[in-house]
Amino acid sequence: MRTLVYGAGVLGSVFAARLHEAGHDVALLARGARLAALRRHGVQLAQEDGPAVRRVPVPVVEHPDGGYDLTAVLVRAHQADAVLESLAGLDGDVLFLHHWAGGPEALGAVIGHERVLLGFGTAGGTMDGDVVRHRAPGLLTRRVAMPIGEPDGRTTPRLERIARTFRAAGVNTRIEPRMDAWLTSHAAFAVPLGQAVHAAGGPVALSRDPDAVRAMVRLMRRSLADLPAPPVPHGLAALHTLPEGLLVGVLRRFLRSRTAVHSGLSNTSPSEAAELARLAEQLGARTRAR
């Protein structure tokens, strides 16, 4: 299976490197300064704050050319429109592995509904210049699987093939039959979290403000309650059933953890704010359509 990884940020770089090292035919799409850096040095990987940097010579391209069996899209939600335009009229399945609460119909309307697959990349890390500092393997990273699914919930041969490919590359992957509901539920949790972190200036700064964390918990509860269907996974229901004080304490501890610090939560750039705004807009549209 010839694969294009569309997006050379943290997740795209990690996935492309793992696929390449596992012997798969993969290319990584990048543009501008990121493309130039990848051509010079390859994908540069380091574990969290470790000094060792590993270089993986993943082939890079600037534009999709339609010669791929699978395109895995790892961009921000507000960048998806440009990606869709560039993939329209081409062949091959497209697996969207980013935040998205707008439903599969909006994606399929541009590139063809039969090409759309949904998922969510679970690897975490930060960019340090041109070096991707990813989370070190641990109990959490081994147990949390990347969900992927068909928009209609079926388990199809192409979905099973893609799951096998990622697993063979060391990416823990599972098939999720309710992927659209999963993405919408995740956005209902992630938007209040991301907006609170962004306003505070980072996860550690937010952890020091219990009142801000309490306000965030209440927004999460309201957002999940407004969903058109029960949240997926069902574990998110704990945000309603557990005492508020307990949730505040757990989340403050998480925000100070290495997992939070070495994740996208540490990115408080304008691009992060733009993605959160797009997700909030999509959630509002899904809520109004109830």
Backbone as JSON, one array per atom type, in Angstrom:
{
  "sequence": "MRTLVYGAGVLGSVFAARLHEAGHDVALLARGARLAALRRHGVQLAQEDGPAVRRVPVPVVEHPDGGYDLTAVLVRAHQADAVLESLAGLDGDVLFLHHWAGGPEALGAVIGHERVLLGFGTAGGTMDGDVVRHRAPGLLTRRVAMPIGEPDGRTTPRLERIARTFRAAGVNTRIEPRMDAWLTSHAAFAVPLGQAVHAAGGPVALSRDPDAVRAMVRLMRRSLADLPAPPVPHGLAALHTLPEGLLVGVLRRFLRSRTAVHSGLSNTSPSEAAELARLAEQLGARTRAR",
  "N": [[0.85, -1.2, 0.0], [0.71, 2.07, -1.01], [1.44, 5.02, 0.61], [0.56, 8.33, 1.51], [1.47, 10.73, 3.8], [-0.1, 13.46, 4.87], [0.85, 16.39, 5.95], [3.24, 17.66, 8.05], [3.66, 18.04, 10.77], [3.9, 17.34, 14.29], [2.47, 14.81, 14.67], [2.16, 13.85, 12.0], [4.85, 13.66, 11.2], [5.88, 11.77, 13.04], [4.29, 9.48, 12.45], [4.89, 9.07, 9.71], [7.63, 8.53, 9.87], [7.62, 6.16, 11.38], [6.22, 4.41, 9.69], [7.97, 4.39, 7.49], [10.31, 3.29, 8.64], [9.36, 0.78, 9.17], [9.36, -0.35, 6.73], [7.46, 0.37, 4.81], [5.99, 1.81, 1.85], [6.09, 5.04, 1.8], [5.42, 8.54, 1.75], [6.01, 11.9, 2.82], [4.17, 14.82, 3.06], [5.01, 18.19, 2.84], [5.54, 21.74, 3.22], [7.15, 24.87, 2.31], [9.45, 26.19, 4.7], [9.53, 23.96, 6.35], [9.48, 21.81, 4.56], [11.96, 22.23, 3.27], [13.71, 21.77, 5.43], [13.19, 19.07, 6.0], [14.08, 17.88, 3.66], [16.8, 18.37, 3.9], [17.6, 17.15, 6.36], [15.94, 14.99, 6.93], [13.29, 13.37, 8.84], [13.5, 14.44, 12.1], [13.78, 13.08, 15.24], [13.19, 13.06, 18.73], [13.08, 11.9, 22.09], [10.99, 13.43, 24.24], [12.63, 15.5, 26.49], [15.1, 14.52, 25.91], [18.6, 14.3, 24.89], [19.41, 12.95, 22.59], [19.04, 12.8, 19.09], [17.32, 11.38, 16.5], [17.55, 10.65, 13.08], [15.41, 10.16, 10.37], [15.2, 9.12, 7.12], [12.76, 9.94, 5.51], [11.0, 9.96, 2.44], [10.04, 13.03, 0.88], [7.43, 15.19, -0.32], [5.95, 17.93, -2.16], [3.44, 18.32, -3.2], [0.32, 16.52, -3.52], [-0.05, 13.76, -5.77], [-1.86, 11.95, -6.65], [-1.12, 9.3, -6.87], [-1.39, 7.51, -4.78], [-2.45, 4.89, -2.6], [-3.52, 5.34, -0.12], [-4.16, 8.3, 1.65], [-3.16, 9.84, 4.5], [-4.36, 12.24, 6.51], [-3.1, 14.74, 8.47], [-3.61, 17.43, 9.79], [-4.52, 20.71, 11.05], [-7.89, 21.47, 12.11], [-8.92, 23.85, 10.98], [-7.44, 24.02, 8.71], [-8.33, 22.18, 6.96], [-9.98, 22.69, 4.73], [-8.36, 23.66, 2.62], [-6.79, 21.4, 2.22], [-8.7, 19.54, 1.36], [-9.43, 20.64, -1.13], [-7.04, 20.28, -2.55], [-6.99, 17.54, -2.76], [-9.21, 16.84, -4.16], [-10.59, 15.22, -6.98], [-8.53, 13.41, -7.23], [-7.31, 10.01, -6.82], [-7.78, 7.23, -4.52], [-8.05, 6.22, -1.05], [-8.88, 8.33, 1.76], [-7.81, 9.09, 4.89], [-8.77, 10.85, 7.57], [-7.14, 12.19, 10.22], [-7.43, 13.99, 12.38], [-8.52, 16.62, 14.66], [-12.0, 17.04, 14.41], [-15.25, 18.06, 14.1], [-17.22, 18.37, 12.32], [-18.56, 16.41, 10.92], [-18.7, 13.63, 8.54], [-19.89, 14.2, 6.12], [-19.32, 16.78, 5.13], [-16.68, 16.48, 4.37], [-16.77, 14.43, 2.46], [-18.31, 15.65, 0.49], [-16.59, 17.15, -1.01], [-14.38, 15.54, -1.84], [-15.48, 13.14, -2.51], [-17.69, 10.83, -1.2], [-17.19, 8.11, -0.92], [-14.5, 7.88, -0.51], [-13.81, 8.65, 2.03], [-12.48, 8.21, 5.26], [-12.46, 8.09, 8.82], [-10.66, 9.18, 11.75], [-8.42, 9.48, 14.59], [-5.41, 10.8, 15.51], [-3.25, 9.65, 18.04], [-0.7, 9.95, 19.05], [1.66, 11.97, 20.84], [3.37, 15.14, 21.29], [5.83, 17.77, 20.84], [7.01, 20.5, 18.79], [10.36, 21.34, 18.4], [11.99, 23.63, 17.1], [13.15, 22.22, 14.22], [13.02, 19.7, 15.17], [11.17, 16.95, 16.27], [9.82, 16.42, 19.3], [8.76, 13.79, 20.89], [6.42, 12.0, 22.96], [7.75, 9.78, 25.38], [7.72, 6.19, 25.17], [5.33, 4.5, 27.17], [3.2, 3.24, 29.82], [0.7, 4.49, 29.38], [0.87, 5.37, 26.67], [1.12, 2.93, 25.41], [-1.3, 1.71, 25.95], [-3.36, 3.34, 25.02], [-5.1, 3.37, 22.15], [-5.04, 4.3, 18.68], [-7.98, 5.4, 17.26], [-9.82, 4.39, 14.38], [-12.2, 4.56, 11.68], [-15.0, 3.65, 9.55], [-17.28, 5.98, 8.05], [-19.94, 5.06, 8.19], [-19.87, 3.14, 10.12], [-19.26, 0.49, 9.5], [-17.16, -2.47, 9.45], [-14.77, -2.79, 7.26], [-12.92, -4.39, 4.54], [-10.89, -2.61, 3.64], [-10.53, -0.97, 5.83], [-9.64, -2.75, 7.78], [-7.24, -3.5, 6.57], [-5.8, -1.08, 6.63], [-5.61, -0.7, 9.41], [-4.0, -2.91, 10.08], [-1.66, -2.17, 8.77], [-0.79, 0.14, 10.15], [-0.47, -0.95, 12.71], [1.61, -2.75, 12.24], [3.63, -0.97, 11.95], [4.1, -0.16, 14.48], [2.17, 1.46, 15.58], [-0.32, 1.61, 17.76], [-3.49, 0.62, 17.04], [-7.02, 0.75, 16.67], [-10.25, -0.37, 15.56], [-13.01, 1.69, 15.37], [-16.42, 1.71, 15.64], [-18.13, 3.87, 15.9], [-17.13, 6.34, 14.92], [-17.58, 9.0, 14.06], [-19.25, 10.03, 16.11], [-17.45, 9.69, 18.17], [-15.41, 11.56, 17.51], [-16.86, 13.97, 17.65], [-17.63, 13.96, 20.34], [-15.13, 14.01, 21.53], [-14.25, 16.53, 20.71], [-16.05, 18.12, 22.11], [-15.06, 17.84, 24.65], [-12.38, 18.6, 24.29], [-12.34, 21.26, 23.31], [-13.2, 23.13, 25.44], [-11.07, 22.47, 27.19], [-8.74, 23.09, 25.64], [-9.15, 25.82, 25.12], [-9.11, 26.9, 27.71], [-6.49, 26.27, 28.51], [-5.08, 27.72, 26.6], [-5.84, 30.35, 27.23], [-4.7, 30.57, 29.74], [-2.02, 30.38, 29.24], [-0.63, 28.0, 29.0], [-0.45, 24.49, 30.0], [0.63, 23.98, 32.63], [0.48, 26.49, 33.84], [-2.31, 26.79, 33.88], [-2.96, 24.75, 35.67], [-2.32, 25.85, 38.09], [-4.39, 27.44, 38.78], [-7.13, 26.93, 40.35], [-9.78, 27.86, 40.21], [-10.12, 28.53, 37.52], [-9.81, 26.0, 36.38], [-12.03, 24.75, 37.48], [-14.11, 26.22, 36.25], [-13.62, 25.43, 33.64], [-14.25, 22.67, 33.77], [-17.01, 22.84, 34.18], [-17.8, 23.95, 31.74], [-17.07, 21.86, 30.03], [-18.89, 19.89, 30.87], [-21.32, 21.08, 30.16], [-20.98, 21.29, 27.38], [-20.77, 18.58, 26.58], [-23.29, 17.7, 27.38], [-24.89, 18.95, 25.55], [-24.59, 17.58, 23.22], [-25.77, 15.83, 20.27], [-26.1, 13.11, 20.67], [-25.44, 10.43, 23.05], [-22.2, 10.66, 24.65], [-19.16, 9.37, 23.19], [-16.12, 7.79, 23.9], [-18.04, 5.94, 26.41], [-16.93, 6.5, 28.82], [-16.58, 9.22, 29.09], [-18.82, 10.09, 30.3], [-18.26, 10.18, 32.94], [-17.54, 12.73, 33.57], [-19.87, 13.92, 34.25], [-20.83, 12.4, 36.36], [-18.91, 12.13, 38.39], [-17.79, 13.81, 41.39], [-17.46, 17.37, 41.35], [-15.26, 18.58, 42.66], [-13.43, 16.46, 42.83], [-12.89, 15.99, 40.11], [-11.69, 18.42, 39.43], [-9.34, 18.28, 40.94], [-8.1, 15.99, 39.8], [-7.75, 16.8, 37.13], [-6.08, 19.04, 37.46], [-3.79, 17.8, 38.38], [-3.19, 16.24, 36.13], [-2.63, 18.29, 34.25], [-0.19, 19.2, 35.13], [1.44, 17.14, 34.55], [3.99, 15.17, 32.82], [2.95, 14.09, 30.53], [0.98, 15.95, 29.71], [2.54, 18.27, 29.44], [4.37, 17.57, 27.44], [2.87, 17.6, 25.02], [0.38, 18.56, 22.55], [-0.98, 20.42, 24.03], [0.76, 22.25, 25.07], [1.17, 24.03, 23.1], [0.48, 27.22, 22.42], [-0.06, 28.83, 20.26], [-1.22, 31.16, 17.66], [-2.31, 29.54, 15.68], [-3.27, 27.34, 17.06], [-5.36, 28.52, 18.48], [-7.0, 29.22, 16.33], [-7.78, 26.72, 15.36], [-9.26, 25.74, 17.54], [-11.36, 27.58, 17.51], [-12.59, 26.89, 15.08], [-13.45, 24.29, 15.65], [-15.24, 24.81, 17.74], [-17.17, 26.21, 16.35], [-18.11, 24.18, 14.64], [-19.14, 22.39, 16.53], [-21.22, 23.95, 17.56], [-22.88, 24.05, 15.33], [-23.64, 21.35, 15.11], [-25.04, 21.04, 17.45], [-27.17, 22.83, 17.13], [-28.5, 21.51, 15.15], [-29.87, 19.48, 16.32]],
  "CA": [[0.0, 0.0, 0.0], [1.48, 3.31, -1.11], [0.79, 5.94, 1.55], [1.0, 9.72, 1.64], [1.13, 11.4, 5.05], [-0.33, 14.87, 4.49], [1.03, 17.21, 7.15], [4.53, 17.28, 8.63], [3.81, 18.46, 12.16], [4.32, 16.29, 15.22], [1.86, 13.51, 14.38], [2.5, 13.41, 10.66], [6.27, 13.29, 11.17], [6.05, 10.51, 13.77], [3.68, 8.38, 11.72], [5.65, 8.82, 8.49], [8.89, 7.9, 10.25], [7.37, 4.78, 11.8], [5.88, 3.63, 8.49], [9.2, 4.24, 6.7], [11.21, 2.36, 9.31], [8.77, -0.55, 9.09], [9.52, -0.83, 5.36], [6.32, 0.71, 3.96], [6.17, 2.82, 0.8], [5.43, 6.21, 2.36], [5.98, 9.87, 1.52], [5.51, 12.91, 3.75], [3.93, 16.08, 2.37], [5.33, 19.39, 3.61], [5.71, 22.93, 2.38], [7.93, 25.97, 2.85], [10.67, 25.93, 5.46], [9.48, 22.59, 6.86], [9.88, 20.95, 3.44], [13.4, 22.38, 3.08], [14.4, 21.11, 6.55], [13.05, 17.62, 5.84], [14.97, 17.46, 2.57], [18.19, 18.43, 4.37], [17.92, 16.33, 7.52], [14.98, 13.95, 7.2], [12.5, 13.59, 10.05], [14.35, 14.39, 13.28], [12.96, 12.67, 16.37], [13.82, 12.96, 20.05], [12.11, 11.59, 23.14], [10.77, 14.48, 25.22], [13.76, 16.41, 26.65], [16.35, 13.79, 25.73], [19.55, 14.94, 23.98], [19.64, 12.18, 21.36], [18.16, 13.1, 17.97], [17.4, 10.35, 15.48], [17.12, 11.13, 11.77], [14.78, 9.13, 9.54], [15.17, 9.7, 5.77], [11.47, 9.73, 4.86], [10.82, 10.75, 1.21], [9.12, 14.15, 1.06], [6.87, 15.78, -1.53], [5.31, 19.22, -1.92], [2.05, 18.27, -3.65], [-0.19, 15.18, -3.79], [-0.12, 13.54, -7.21], [-2.89, 10.98, -6.98], [-0.58, 7.96, -7.02], [-1.35, 6.85, -3.46], [-3.6, 4.09, -2.2], [-4.07, 5.96, 1.09], [-3.63, 9.56, 2.14], [-3.47, 10.07, 5.91], [-4.33, 13.69, 6.68], [-2.82, 15.16, 9.85], [-3.5, 18.89, 9.82], [-5.48, 21.29, 11.98], [-9.25, 21.49, 11.58], [-9.15, 25.03, 10.15], [-6.66, 23.87, 7.48], [-8.87, 21.06, 6.2], [-10.58, 23.12, 3.47], [-7.3, 23.7, 1.61], [-6.4, 20.02, 1.96], [-9.76, 18.94, 0.55], [-9.31, 21.15, -2.49], [-5.88, 19.68, -3.2], [-7.23, 16.11, -2.95], [-10.37, 16.64, -5.03], [-10.26, 14.76, -8.31], [-7.5, 12.38, -7.19], [-7.78, 8.68, -6.45], [-7.26, 6.69, -3.26], [-8.76, 6.49, 0.19], [-8.34, 9.44, 2.56], [-8.05, 8.9, 6.31], [-8.61, 12.11, 8.28], [-6.68, 11.83, 11.56], [-7.27, 15.23, 13.12], [-9.73, 17.14, 15.3], [-13.04, 17.33, 13.43], [-16.6, 17.88, 14.62], [-18.12, 18.79, 11.26], [-19.2, 15.27, 10.28], [-18.05, 13.14, 7.32], [-20.55, 14.69, 4.89], [-18.6, 17.95, 4.63], [-15.46, 16.0, 3.74], [-17.11, 13.67, 1.25], [-18.89, 16.52, -0.53], [-15.51, 17.72, -1.83], [-13.48, 14.54, -2.42], [-16.21, 11.91, -2.79], [-18.02, 10.19, 0.07], [-16.64, 6.76, -0.87], [-13.07, 7.94, -0.18], [-13.6, 9.2, 3.37], [-12.34, 7.44, 6.49], [-12.26, 8.99, 9.95], [-9.81, 8.68, 12.82], [-7.81, 10.51, 15.43], [-4.05, 10.44, 15.9], [-3.09, 9.72, 19.49], [0.68, 10.23, 19.47], [1.78, 13.33, 21.35], [4.7, 15.7, 21.29], [5.96, 19.19, 20.52], [8.05, 20.85, 17.83], [11.48, 22.11, 18.92], [12.61, 23.95, 15.82], [12.84, 21.16, 13.24], [13.04, 18.41, 15.87], [9.92, 16.51, 16.89], [10.03, 15.83, 20.62], [7.55, 13.01, 21.12], [6.32, 11.36, 24.27], [8.44, 8.5, 25.54], [6.79, 5.07, 25.34], [4.99, 4.2, 28.56], [1.95, 2.5, 30.01], [-0.4, 5.2, 28.74], [1.01, 5.36, 25.21], [0.89, 1.57, 24.91], [-2.7, 1.29, 26.14], [-4.28, 4.2, 24.27], [-5.02, 3.03, 20.73], [-5.56, 5.26, 17.71], [-9.22, 4.89, 16.67], [-10.14, 4.7, 12.98], [-13.47, 3.95, 11.36], [-15.8, 4.05, 8.4], [-18.35, 6.9, 8.47], [-21.2, 4.36, 8.48], [-19.67, 2.19, 11.21], [-18.94, -0.87, 9.07], [-15.77, -2.93, 9.45], [-14.55, -3.15, 5.86], [-11.56, -4.89, 4.25], [-9.88, -1.53, 3.56], [-10.29, -0.49, 7.19], [-8.8, -3.76, 8.42], [-5.91, -3.42, 5.95], [-5.13, 0.11, 7.15], [-5.3, -0.96, 10.81], [-2.85, -3.82, 10.1], [-0.47, -1.43, 8.33], [-0.33, 0.99, 11.25], [0.01, -1.8, 13.8], [2.91, -3.29, 11.86], [4.6, 0.11, 12.11], [4.21, 0.16, 15.9], [1.13, 2.41, 15.99], [-1.45, 0.89, 18.34], [-4.66, 1.07, 16.28], [-8.23, -0.06, 16.84], [-11.38, 0.01, 14.72], [-14.07, 2.3, 16.17], [-17.62, 1.75, 14.8], [-18.87, 5.14, 16.08], [-16.03, 7.28, 14.83], [-18.07, 10.38, 14.0], [-19.67, 10.39, 17.46], [-16.22, 9.78, 18.97], [-14.76, 12.83, 17.19], [-17.68, 15.05, 18.17], [-17.51, 13.91, 21.8], [-13.78, 14.45, 21.88], [-14.2, 17.98, 20.53], [-16.8, 18.73, 23.21], [-14.14, 17.83, 25.79], [-11.11, 19.24, 23.97], [-12.45, 22.7, 23.1], [-13.05, 23.83, 26.73], [-9.72, 22.25, 27.7], [-7.78, 23.85, 24.87], [-9.36, 27.26, 25.31], [-8.65, 27.26, 29.05], [-5.03, 26.21, 28.49], [-4.6, 28.84, 25.77], [-6.05, 31.59, 27.97], [-3.79, 30.6, 30.89], [-0.63, 30.43, 28.79], [-0.02, 26.69, 29.04], [-1.1, 23.57, 30.94], [1.11, 24.15, 34.0], [-0.1, 27.73, 34.34], [-3.72, 26.53, 34.18], [-3.06, 23.89, 36.85], [-2.14, 26.67, 39.29], [-5.59, 28.26, 38.97], [-8.24, 25.98, 40.54], [-11.06, 28.44, 39.77], [-10.17, 28.4, 36.06], [-10.04, 24.59, 36.08], [-13.43, 24.47, 37.82], [-14.92, 26.8, 35.17], [-13.4, 24.56, 32.48], [-15.03, 21.45, 34.0], [-18.42, 23.15, 33.95], [-17.99, 24.11, 30.3], [-17.03, 20.52, 29.45], [-20.16, 19.23, 31.17], [-22.36, 21.7, 29.34], [-20.73, 20.95, 25.98], [-21.12, 17.18, 26.38], [-24.73, 17.57, 27.54], [-25.53, 19.51, 24.37], [-24.36, 16.73, 22.05], [-26.99, 15.21, 19.75], [-26.17, 11.7, 21.08], [-24.56, 10.18, 24.2], [-20.79, 10.75, 24.28], [-18.36, 8.17, 22.91], [-16.53, 6.6, 24.65], [-18.97, 6.18, 27.51], [-16.18, 6.98, 29.97], [-16.73, 10.67, 29.22], [-19.95, 10.35, 31.19], [-17.73, 10.41, 34.28], [-17.5, 14.17, 33.79], [-21.15, 14.29, 34.86], [-21.15, 11.61, 37.55], [-17.93, 12.32, 39.45], [-17.89, 15.11, 42.06], [-16.7, 18.44, 40.7], [-13.99, 18.78, 43.34], [-12.54, 15.38, 42.45], [-12.48, 16.25, 38.74], [-10.76, 19.54, 39.43], [-8.06, 17.78, 41.43], [-7.51, 15.07, 38.81], [-7.31, 17.56, 35.96], [-4.92, 19.87, 37.84], [-2.64, 16.9, 38.42], [-2.87, 15.91, 34.73], [-2.05, 19.46, 33.58], [1.2, 19.33, 35.56], [2.17, 15.91, 34.22], [4.84, 15.17, 31.62], [2.08, 13.8, 29.38], [0.38, 17.21, 29.26], [3.57, 19.24, 29.03], [4.94, 17.13, 26.17], [1.75, 17.35, 24.11], [-0.08, 19.75, 21.86], [-1.51, 21.41, 24.98], [1.77, 23.27, 25.32], [1.19, 24.95, 21.96], [-0.49, 28.31, 22.6], [0.12, 29.69, 19.1], [-2.47, 31.58, 17.0], [-2.86, 28.41, 14.93], [-4.04, 26.55, 18.02], [-6.6, 29.26, 18.73], [-7.83, 29.14, 15.13], [-8.37, 25.39, 15.31], [-10.29, 25.67, 18.58], [-12.5, 28.36, 17.05], [-13.27, 26.1, 14.05], [-14.13, 23.19, 16.31], [-16.38, 25.36, 18.48], [-18.19, 26.51, 15.33], [-18.69, 22.91, 14.21], [-19.97, 21.88, 17.63], [-22.43, 24.76, 17.6], [-23.76, 23.64, 14.22], [-24.2, 20.03, 15.42], [-26.0, 21.23, 18.54], [-28.38, 23.48, 16.58], [-29.19, 20.58, 14.25], [-30.54, 18.42, 17.11]],
  "C": [[0.88, 1.24, 0.0], [0.75, 4.41, -0.34], [1.42, 7.32, 1.49], [0.54, 10.23, 3.0], [1.09, 12.89, 4.77], [-0.28, 15.72, 5.75], [2.26, 16.76, 7.91], [4.74, 17.91, 10.0], [4.23, 17.28, 13.02], [3.79, 14.92, 14.8], [2.25, 12.99, 13.01], [3.94, 12.94, 10.57], [6.5, 11.95, 11.86], [5.49, 9.34, 12.99], [4.46, 8.04, 10.45], [6.96, 8.11, 8.8], [8.68, 6.44, 10.63], [7.03, 3.9, 10.59], [7.13, 3.37, 7.65], [10.12, 3.21, 7.34], [10.68, 0.94, 9.3], [8.8, -1.11, 7.67], [8.38, -0.52, 4.42], [6.69, 1.8, 2.96], [5.4, 4.06, 1.21], [6.17, 7.46, 1.95], [5.3, 10.84, 2.47], [5.37, 14.23, 3.01], [4.19, 17.25, 3.31], [5.52, 20.54, 2.65], [6.65, 23.92, 3.08], [9.19, 25.54, 3.57], [10.7, 24.5, 6.0], [9.91, 21.61, 5.78], [11.4, 21.02, 3.25], [14.18, 21.67, 4.18], [14.34, 19.6, 6.42], [13.94, 17.11, 4.72], [16.43, 17.46, 3.01], [18.5, 17.35, 5.4], [17.02, 15.11, 7.71], [14.13, 14.31, 8.4], [13.43, 13.41, 11.25], [13.48, 14.15, 14.52], [13.8, 12.63, 17.64], [12.73, 12.66, 21.06], [12.1, 12.71, 24.17], [11.99, 15.4, 25.31], [15.1, 15.74, 26.42], [17.28, 14.44, 24.72], [19.73, 14.23, 22.65], [18.59, 12.51, 20.31], [18.39, 12.05, 16.88], [16.85, 10.89, 14.17], [16.6, 9.98, 10.92], [14.58, 9.72, 8.15], [13.86, 9.41, 5.02], [11.41, 10.55, 3.56], [9.78, 11.85, 1.43], [8.67, 14.67, -0.3], [6.19, 17.09, -1.16], [3.84, 19.22, -2.29], [1.61, 16.82, -3.77], [-0.32, 14.99, -5.3], [-1.12, 12.47, -7.61], [-2.4, 9.56, -7.1], [-0.56, 7.15, -5.74], [-2.62, 6.05, -3.21], [-4.31, 4.7, -1.0], [-3.37, 7.28, 1.35], [-4.1, 9.73, 3.57], [-3.28, 11.55, 6.18], [-4.18, 14.04, 8.16], [-2.53, 16.65, 9.85], [-4.48, 19.4, 10.88], [-6.85, 21.43, 11.3], [-9.48, 22.69, 10.65], [-8.33, 25.0, 8.86], [-7.26, 22.83, 6.54], [-9.42, 21.49, 4.84], [-9.54, 23.13, 2.34], [-6.85, 22.29, 1.24], [-7.42, 19.34, 1.06], [-9.66, 19.38, -0.9], [-8.17, 20.48, -3.23], [-6.07, 18.2, -3.49], [-8.42, 15.82, -3.87], [-9.91, 16.21, -6.42], [-9.17, 13.71, -8.36], [-8.12, 11.05, -6.78], [-7.24, 8.3, -5.06], [-8.11, 7.08, -2.07], [-8.08, 7.62, 0.96], [-8.78, 9.24, 4.01], [-7.74, 10.2, 7.03], [-8.32, 11.8, 9.75], [-6.48, 13.07, 12.42], [-8.58, 15.59, 13.82], [-10.75, 17.48, 14.21], [-14.4, 17.04, 14.04], [-17.64, 18.24, 13.57], [-18.82, 17.66, 10.52], [-18.52, 14.88, 8.98], [-18.65, 13.72, 6.04], [-19.8, 15.87, 4.28], [-17.31, 17.55, 3.92], [-15.77, 15.3, 2.42], [-17.68, 14.52, 0.14], [-17.83, 17.07, -1.46], [-14.71, 16.63, -2.55], [-14.18, 13.26, -2.83], [-16.43, 11.13, -1.51], [-17.38, 8.81, 0.21], [-15.17, 6.74, -0.47], [-12.8, 8.22, 1.29], [-13.52, 8.11, 4.44], [-12.01, 8.42, 7.61], [-11.36, 8.35, 11.0], [-9.29, 9.82, 13.66], [-6.45, 10.04, 15.88], [-3.82, 10.65, 17.38], [-1.66, 9.94, 19.95], [0.78, 11.68, 19.91], [3.21, 13.82, 21.29], [4.65, 17.18, 20.98], [7.05, 19.36, 19.48], [9.09, 21.71, 18.54], [12.34, 22.5, 17.73], [12.18, 22.92, 14.8], [12.82, 19.77, 13.87], [11.68, 18.14, 16.49], [10.26, 15.83, 18.21], [8.74, 15.12, 21.01], [7.59, 12.37, 22.49], [7.08, 10.04, 24.28], [7.42, 7.38, 25.69], [6.57, 4.78, 26.82], [3.69, 3.45, 28.62], [0.8, 3.16, 29.28], [-0.31, 5.12, 27.23], [0.78, 3.97, 24.63], [-0.57, 1.17, 24.99], [-3.68, 2.1, 25.3], [-4.1, 3.95, 22.77], [-5.6, 4.14, 19.87], [-6.84, 4.71, 17.09], [-9.35, 5.3, 15.21], [-11.45, 4.01, 12.64], [-14.07, 4.43, 10.05], [-16.89, 5.02, 8.88], [-19.65, 6.19, 8.84], [-21.05, 3.27, 9.53], [-19.32, 0.78, 10.8], [-17.46, -1.18, 9.31], [-15.49, -3.52, 8.07], [-13.14, -3.69, 5.65], [-10.52, -3.77, 4.19], [-9.54, -1.02, 4.96], [-9.38, -1.47, 7.93], [-7.38, -3.72, 7.88], [-5.13, -2.23, 6.51], [-4.73, -0.1, 8.61], [-4.08, -1.87, 10.92], [-1.57, -3.08, 9.74], [0.08, -0.58, 9.46], [0.2, 0.15, 12.41], [1.39, -2.36, 13.5], [4.01, -2.25, 11.99], [4.72, 0.56, 13.56], [3.2, 1.17, 16.39], [-0.07, 1.6, 16.48], [-2.75, 1.45, 17.75], [-5.84, 0.15, 16.54], [-9.33, 0.48, 15.93], [-12.52, 0.47, 15.62], [-15.33, 2.41, 15.29], [-18.42, 3.04, 14.91], [-17.91, 6.32, 16.0], [-16.51, 8.73, 14.77], [-18.51, 10.87, 15.38], [-18.46, 10.54, 18.38], [-15.55, 11.13, 18.76], [-15.53, 14.01, 17.77], [-17.59, 15.11, 19.69], [-16.14, 14.42, 22.24], [-13.65, 15.97, 21.74], [-14.93, 18.69, 21.66], [-15.98, 18.78, 24.49], [-12.92, 18.7, 25.51], [-11.21, 20.75, 23.8], [-12.39, 23.47, 24.42], [-11.65, 23.67, 27.32], [-8.71, 23.13, 26.98], [-7.93, 25.35, 25.06], [-8.89, 27.72, 26.68], [-7.13, 27.26, 29.12], [-4.46, 27.4, 27.73], [-4.72, 30.15, 26.53], [-5.06, 31.71, 29.13], [-2.33, 30.74, 30.49], [0.11, 29.11, 28.87], [-0.65, 25.81, 30.09], [-0.65, 23.75, 32.39], [0.52, 25.41, 34.62], [-1.57, 27.54, 34.7], [-3.86, 25.71, 35.45], [-2.94, 24.68, 38.15], [-3.38, 27.51, 39.63], [-6.81, 27.35, 39.14], [-9.58, 26.55, 40.09], [-11.21, 28.32, 38.26], [-10.42, 26.95, 35.66], [-11.48, 24.22, 36.38], [-14.37, 25.02, 36.73], [-14.81, 25.96, 33.91], [-14.23, 23.28, 32.6], [-16.51, 21.71, 33.72], [-18.72, 23.34, 32.47], [-17.97, 22.75, 29.59], [-18.36, 19.81, 29.66], [-21.29, 19.77, 30.31], [-22.22, 21.29, 27.88], [-21.12, 19.5, 25.69], [-22.63, 16.96, 26.5], [-25.48, 18.05, 26.31], [-25.37, 18.65, 23.13], [-25.66, 16.09, 21.58], [-27.17, 13.75, 20.14], [-25.26, 11.52, 22.29], [-23.11, 10.18, 23.77], [-20.15, 9.38, 24.07], [-16.9, 8.54, 23.09], [-17.39, 6.96, 25.85], [-18.27, 6.7, 28.75], [-16.27, 8.48, 30.16], [-17.92, 11.04, 30.11], [-19.51, 10.6, 32.62], [-17.63, 11.9, 34.59], [-18.8, 14.68, 34.41], [-21.37, 13.61, 36.2], [-20.17, 11.83, 38.69], [-18.1, 13.69, 40.1], [-16.98, 16.15, 41.4], [-15.33, 18.62, 41.34], [-12.97, 17.72, 42.97], [-12.01, 15.61, 41.04], [-11.47, 17.38, 38.67], [-9.38, 19.08, 39.88], [-7.35, 16.89, 40.44], [-6.97, 15.86, 37.61], [-6.13, 18.47, 36.28], [-3.66, 19.01, 37.88], [-2.21, 16.52, 37.0], [-2.16, 17.07, 34.04], [-0.6, 19.7, 33.97], [2.07, 18.16, 35.11], [3.03, 16.08, 32.97], [4.0, 14.89, 30.38], [1.47, 15.08, 28.83], [1.41, 18.17, 28.73], [4.15, 18.87, 27.68], [3.82, 16.72, 25.21], [1.37, 18.64, 23.43], [-0.67, 20.79, 22.79], [-0.52, 22.52, 25.26], [1.86, 24.28, 24.2], [0.09, 26.0, 22.15], [-0.38, 29.32, 21.46], [-1.23, 30.14, 18.55], [-3.12, 30.45, 16.21], [-3.7, 27.51, 15.82], [-5.38, 27.21, 18.29], [-7.54, 29.17, 17.54], [-8.5, 27.78, 15.01], [-9.49, 25.26, 16.34], [-11.54, 26.44, 18.17], [-13.29, 27.58, 16.0], [-14.05, 24.95, 14.68], [-15.36, 23.67, 17.08], [-17.51, 25.69, 17.52], [-18.89, 25.24, 14.86], [-19.58, 22.32, 15.29], [-21.28, 22.62, 17.73], [-23.41, 24.35, 16.52], [-24.4, 22.28, 14.5], [-25.26, 20.14, 16.5], [-27.29, 21.83, 18.02], [-29.17, 22.55, 15.7], [-29.92, 19.47, 14.99], [-32.06, 18.42, 16.85]]
}
